[in-house]
Amino acid sequence: MTAFAFILGCVPLWTASGSGAASRKILGTVVIGGMLAATLLAIFLIPVTFDVIETFSVRFGRSARDVNEPDIEPETP
């Protein structure tokens, strides 16, 4: 939601007219494009990376259940 508000806030830069409009349009294009790219990467790349790492850890290492259980057994009196 914050990224969307930021992108909408930069739209006036992208649609600028008048003196200095060329530099503002370039700046708006770069900022909006960068924020869109970062947002899309965060939305898709992070969950996919998490899933791949979890799959490898379950297949080749400890499972999520083993990680949540303590390794040390309680002492008996």
Summary of the structure (lengths in Angstrom):
residues: 77
radius of gyration: 23.6
end to end distance: 54.9
largest distance: 83.0
contacts: 152
relative contact order: 0.09
helix: 75%
strand: 0%
